[in-house]
Amino acid sequence: MGISSKFPSTLTRRTHIRAQLLDDHPPSEVAAVVSAVAGIQAQDITAAAMSIRARSPDLALADVRRAVWDDRAVVLTWTMRGTRHLHPATDVRWLLAVFGPVFGRPGRRAGQLGIGAAAGDRAVAALRDALAAEGMLARSQVKDRLATAGIDVSGQAPAHVLHRAALEGVLCVLPDPHGPERYVLLDDWVPPSEVPSREEALGMLASRFLGGFGPATLQDFRAWSGLPAAQAELGWAAVAERAGQGPDLPGPPDRCPVRLTGGFDALLLGYADRSLHLPAEHARRVNAGGGLVKPVVLDDGIVVATWRYVRGTTDTVEVSPFHALSGRAVRGVEREVRQIGAFLGRDPHLAVGA
């Protein structure tokens, strides 16, 4: 990772765990958790909620929904790597100023879908007008409004229009763990705020990254953000002197607790080389390809298993360890399963594979 020459790997790993709020610490509100780790990837809102839970185990799933829908403290949009993330509402506008110009421009695929150039402009305008008139739309309603505007909605065009409109600051997403997501005008949902210059915003992004992932390298920042090299370097220049340091937190614990994190967890998306936390011989069991990063079990900051939640007559948390788990690790997993049950308002049983 480029840092090991300065810091022992165990210290670095535990510093990462503390920065990621995966140690034992006082409970945090949803927005504070999301801010501390510079955003939670959220293709799947339940997986994102599980990642939030791992960082503040006293929360409930209802707290995540409340933070989005009632308090409007957390917003879902497209940012790092052009993917969906939860962010504090106060950060959304400056983040879009960074990522919108990079990931919001229509590419060749948009042309293939019939939403390139003028057609894409027309689609975004039609969606903006529909949201302004109706206030909030579900995915099926978005398709209907785009079809009325002459867009072929039989394939992936609606998803691409939503992606572009979000990155242009037209709309944001309101995810719901219990039902379909909705879309609303960003300006109707998030109060206006001053947006810094692009150079300042890039520096803010790099600073936020180091706060949640440091010590880290420029290569880590590029991998996490997905920014072109020149822009990543510009942001990194503002924080380079802090790169080899941990965040401004108390020293890391002697040993980090067992945690069950959600899929696409921030810890595994923050580094160009994940081997400090995910041993290379097990990497394919967590990320077999296609962008999927499975939920994992962390023991002292090291991935020791994957897991999944299975609903049925009896809910089950199925853990698939890479090797025999220690008694301490098993007790930690049992504690986490109880807390996951409390988070969901369910009573899951634990099943540990051979």
C-alpha positions in Angstrom: 0.0 0.0 0.0 3.0 2.3 0.0 2.6 3.0 3.7 4.0 -0.2 5.3 7.5 1.1 5.1 6.5 3.8 7.6 4.0 1.9 9.8 3.8 -1.7 10.9 0.9 -3.4 9.0 -1.0 -4.2 12.2 -0.9 -0.6 13.3 -2.0 0.6 9.9 -4.8 -2.0 9.7 -6.2 -1.0 13.1 -5.9 2.7 12.3 -8.0 2.1 9.3 -10.6 0.2 11.4 -10.8 3.1 13.8 -11.1 5.7 11.1 -13.9 3.6 9.5 -15.8 3.5 12.9 -15.5 -0.3 12.9 -13.9 -0.4 16.4 -15.8 0.0 19.7 -16.8 3.7 20.0 -19.8 5.7 21.2 -22.9 5.3 18.9 -23.2 7.8 16.0 -26.2 9.1 14.1 -26.7 7.9 10.5 -25.4 11.1 8.9 -22.3 11.2 11.1 -21.5 7.6 10.1 -21.9 8.3 6.4 -19.8 11.5 6.7 -17.0 9.8 8.7 -16.4 7.2 5.9 -16.8 9.8 3.1 -20.0 8.1 1.7 -21.6 4.6 1.7 -21.9 2.8 -1.6 -25.6 2.1 -2.1 -26.6 0.1 -5.1 -28.5 -2.0 -2.6 -30.0 0.1 0.2 -30.2 -2.8 2.6 -26.5 -3.6 2.1 -25.7 0.1 2.7 -27.8 0.0 5.8 -25.9 -3.0 7.0 -22.6 -1.1 6.5 -24.0 1.7 8.6 -25.2 -0.7 11.3 -21.7 -2.2 11.6 -20.4 1.3 12.4 -23.1 2.1 15.0 -24.7 -1.1 16.2 -27.3 0.6 18.3 -29.1 2.0 15.3 -32.2 0.4 13.7 -33.2 0.1 10.1 -35.9 2.6 10.8 -33.2 5.2 11.7 -31.7 4.9 8.2 -35.0 5.4 6.6 -35.8 8.4 8.9 -32.4 10.0 8.1 -33.3 9.9 4.4 -37.1 10.6 4.3 -37.9 12.6 7.5 -34.7 14.4 8.5 -33.4 14.7 4.9 -30.0 14.5 6.5 -28.7 11.8 4.1 -29.1 11.8 0.3 -28.5 9.1 -2.3 -26.9 10.1 -5.6 -24.1 9.1 -8.0 -20.5 10.1 -7.0 -17.3 8.1 -6.5 -16.5 5.9 -9.5 -19.8 6.9 -11.0 -21.7 4.7 -8.6 -24.6 5.3 -6.2 -23.6 6.5 -2.7 -25.3 7.8 0.4 -23.9 11.2 1.5 -24.8 13.9 4.1 -27.1 16.3 2.4 -24.7 19.1 3.2 -22.0 17.5 1.0 -24.0 16.6 -2.0 -23.7 19.8 -4.1 -19.9 20.1 -3.8 -19.5 16.4 -4.5 -21.6 16.7 -7.7 -19.4 19.7 -8.7 -16.5 17.2 -8.6 -18.0 14.1 -10.1 -20.7 15.5 -12.4 -18.4 16.6 -15.1 -16.4 13.3 -14.9 -19.3 10.8 -14.9 -22.3 12.7 -16.1 -21.3 13.3 -19.7 -23.2 11.0 -22.1 -20.9 8.4 -23.8 -21.2 6.0 -26.7 -23.6 3.8 -24.8 -26.1 6.7 -24.5 -26.0 7.1 -28.3 -26.7 3.4 -28.7 -29.7 3.7 -26.4 -31.1 6.7 -28.3 -30.4 9.2 -25.6 -27.2 10.8 -26.9 -26.8 14.5 -27.8 -30.1 16.3 -28.2 -32.2 13.3 -27.4 -30.5 13.0 -24.0 -31.0 16.7 -23.3 -34.7 16.3 -24.2 -35.0 13.2 -21.9 -33.4 15.0 -18.9 -35.6 18.1 -19.5 -38.7 15.9 -19.7 -37.8 14.3 -16.4 -37.1 17.6 -14.7 -40.4 19.0 -15.9 -42.3 15.9 -14.7 -40.7 16.0 -11.2 -41.4 19.8 -11.0 -45.0 19.2 -11.8 -45.6 16.0 -9.8 -43.2 16.3 -6.9 -42.0 12.7 -6.7 -41.9 9.8 -9.1 -41.3 6.0 -8.9 -39.3 4.2 -11.5 -42.4 3.0 -13.4 -43.6 6.6 -13.6 -40.2 7.8 -14.8 -40.5 5.3 -17.6 -43.9 6.5 -18.5 -42.9 10.2 -18.6 -39.8 9.4 -20.7 -41.9 7.3 -23.1 -44.2 10.3 -23.6 -41.2 12.3 -24.5 -40.3 9.8 -27.3 -37.6 7.8 -25.4 -37.4 4.1 -26.0 -37.8 2.8 -22.4 -37.7 -0.9 -23.2 -34.1 -1.3 -22.3 -31.6 0.6 -20.1 -32.3 4.1 -21.3 -34.3 5.1 -18.2 -31.5 4.1 -15.8 -29.0 6.1 -17.9 -31.3 9.2 -17.9 -31.6 9.0 -14.1 -27.9 8.6 -13.8 -27.2 11.6 -15.9 -29.9 13.8 -14.3 -28.5 13.0 -10.9 -25.0 13.9 -11.8 -26.2 17.1 -13.3 -27.8 18.0 -10.0 -31.4 17.7 -11.3 -32.6 15.0 -9.0 -31.7 12.7 -6.1 -32.9 9.3 -5.1 -35.0 8.4 -2.1 -34.3 4.8 -1.3 -36.7 2.7 0.9 -35.6 -0.5 2.5 -39.3 -1.6 2.5 -40.4 -0.7 -1.0 -39.5 0.9 -4.3 -37.3 4.0 -4.4 -38.5 7.4 -5.5 -36.9 10.3 -7.3 -37.3 14.0 -6.5 -35.8 17.3 -7.6 -32.6 18.0 -5.7 -33.5 21.6 -5.3 -36.8 20.7 -3.7 -35.2 18.3 -1.3 -31.8 19.7 -0.4 -31.3 23.4 0.6 -29.0 25.5 -1.6 -25.4 25.8 -0.4 -22.3 27.6 -1.6 -20.2 25.4 -3.9 -16.4 25.9 -3.7 -14.1 26.1 -6.7 -13.3 22.8 -8.4 -9.7 22.9 -7.0 -11.0 23.6 -3.5 -13.6 20.8 -3.8 -11.0 18.3 -5.0 -8.9 19.2 -1.9 -12.0 18.8 0.3 -12.6 15.3 -1.2 -9.0 14.2 -0.6 -9.2 15.5 3.0 -12.4 13.6 3.6 -10.9 10.5 2.1 -7.9 10.6 4.4 -10.2 11.2 7.3 -11.9 7.9 6.6 -9.2 5.8 5.1 -5.8 7.2 6.1 -3.0 6.4 6.1 -3.3 6.0 2.4 -1.7 6.8 -0.9 -2.5 8.7 -4.1 -3.1 5.4 -5.8 -5.7 4.6 -3.1 -7.4 7.9 -3.6 -7.6 7.4 -7.4 -9.0 3.9 -7.0 -11.6 5.0 -4.4 -12.7 8.2 -6.3 -12.4 7.0 -9.9 -11.1 10.5 -10.8 -8.8 11.0 -13.8 -5.1 11.1 -12.7 -4.7 14.8 -13.2 -7.7 15.7 -11.0 -6.8 13.2 -8.3 -3.3 14.6 -8.2 -4.6 18.1 -7.9 -6.8 17.2 -4.9 -4.0 15.1 -3.4 -1.5 18.0 -3.5 -3.6 19.7 -0.9 -3.3 16.9 1.6 0.0 15.2 0.6 1.8 16.0 3.8 -0.9 14.2 5.8 -1.0 11.1 3.5 1.2 8.9 5.7 -0.7 9.8 8.9 -3.8 8.4 10.4 -6.8 10.6 10.9 -7.1 12.9 13.9 -8.4 10.2 16.3 -7.3 8.5 19.5 -4.8 5.7 19.0 -6.1 2.5 17.6 -7.2 -0.3 20.0 -5.0 -3.3 20.9 -7.4 -5.5 19.0 -10.4 -4.6 16.8 -13.8 -6.3 17.4 -15.5 -8.7 15.1 -17.8 -6.9 12.6 -20.2 -8.2 10.0 -20.2 -5.5 7.3 -22.6 -5.0 4.3 -21.9 -5.7 0.7 -19.8 -3.2 -1.2 -18.4 -2.0 2.2 -16.4 1.2 2.2 -13.4 -0.5 3.9 -12.8 -2.7 0.9 -13.4 0.0 -1.7 -10.9 2.5 -0.3 -7.6 1.0 -1.4 -5.9 0.1 -4.6 -4.4 -2.9 -2.8 -6.9 -4.6 -0.4 -4.5 -7.2 0.9 -3.9 -5.5 4.3 -7.5 -6.3 5.1 -8.4 -9.1 2.6 -5.7 -11.7 2.2 -5.0 -12.2 -1.5 -5.7 -16.0 -1.4 -9.3 -15.3 -0.4 -9.9 -12.2 -2.6 -11.9 -14.1 -5.2 -14.3 -15.4 -2.5 -15.2 -11.8 -1.8 -15.0 -10.2 -5.2 -15.4 -12.9 -7.9 -15.8 -10.3 -10.7 -18.6 -8.2 -12.1 -18.1 -5.5 -9.4 -19.9 -7.5 -6.7 -18.2 -7.2 -3.3 -19.9 -9.6 -0.8 -20.7 -8.9 2.8 -17.8 -9.9 5.0 -16.8 -10.9 8.5 -13.9 -8.8 9.9 -11.8 -10.1 12.8 -9.2 -7.5 14.0 -9.7 -5.8 10.7 -9.0 -8.9 8.6 -11.6 -10.5 6.4 -12.1 -14.1 7.7 -15.4 -15.1 6.1 -18.3 -14.0 3.9 -21.9 -14.0 5.1 -25.5 -13.6 3.9 -28.9 -13.0 5.4 -31.5 -15.5 4.4 -35.2 -14.8 5.1 -37.6 -17.7 5.6 -39.8 -19.4 8.1 -36.7 -19.0 10.3 -34.3 -16.2 9.3 -30.7 -17.3 9.1 -27.3 -15.6 8.9 -25.1 -18.0 7.0 -21.4 -17.5 7.6 -18.8 -19.1 5.2 -15.4 -18.9 6.9 -12.1 -19.2 5.1 -10.7 -21.3 7.9 -11.8 -22.5 11.3 -12.8 -19.5 13.4 -11.4 -19.0 16.9 -13.7 -19.1 19.9 -13.3 -15.4 20.2 -14.3 -14.9 16.6 -17.4 -17.1 17.0 -18.5 -15.2 20.0 -18.1 -12.0 18.1 -20.1 -13.3 15.2 -22.9 -14.4 17.6 -23.0 -10.9 19.1 -23.1 -9.3 15.7 -26.0 -11.6 14.6 -28.0 -10.6 17.7 -27.4 -6.9 16.8 -28.3 -7.5 13.2 -31.6 -9.0 14.4 -32.2 -6.0 16.6 -31.4 -3.7 13.7 -33.9 -5.4 11.4 -36.5 -6.2 14.1 -36.1 -9.9 13.3 -34.7 -13.0 15.2 -32.1 -14.7 12.9 -30.3 -17.9 13.7 -26.6 -18.3 13.0 -25.3 -21.1 10.7 -21.5 -21.4 10.3 -20.3 -23.4 7.4 -17.4 -25.9 7.6 
